[in-house]
Amino acid sequence: MEIRTAFHKKLREIQDDILAMGSMVNKATLRSIEALKNRDLNLARQIIADDQKVNQKRFEIEERCIELIATQQPMASDLRIIVAVLSIIVELERIGDHAEGIAKIAILIGDEPPLKPLIDIPRMAEKTVDMLTRSLDAFIKRDADAARQIAMEDDFVDELYNQVFRELLTFMMEDPRTITRATRLIWVAHNLERSADRVTNICERVVYAVTGKMEEIGGSKY
């Protein structure tokens, strides 16, 4: 009994670390858009530097999971949770990489005059952050139904991405001088669209952790 109690205590600590890592990634995503909107190059550089902390958090959680498997001999259902954790932290790290990518684009753009007011791109970021927060909550609560629902909301982000892409393509066709600036904003939108895809992957891992079944939710991801 004491062994099981110790195991679940350590598992709860790992789950707390996942929530902390998710918070770091969400903060990076929102701040990257803030840096882009405000032409804040110092903030962009800080986001890039802070990505190392996200990476380190992933490695720490990974080591703790491996130690838990090696020392506690988890049962099948508990092992699924740990396997799901190992997948989730990889997705979180990659979402952090997407935020870092946006920060790098903000630096590339520098103090260039804005091509257009940023409306849909911030909406993409806010939706992605909301989805990620709720997907991790679904993992903690072992709520497979909530995870499935959240994954389906990726369509909203895809629609915004397509809208941004079409609008920026129109700018480029009408005035070739805008091609570089428009392309950079497309890269930003693409990073956010991929982040939302990562959240869908997390949702699929939540379903696996709860049901033991691997299933693809929503449309195609690449």
Beta strands, then each sheet from edge to edge (+ up, - down):
end
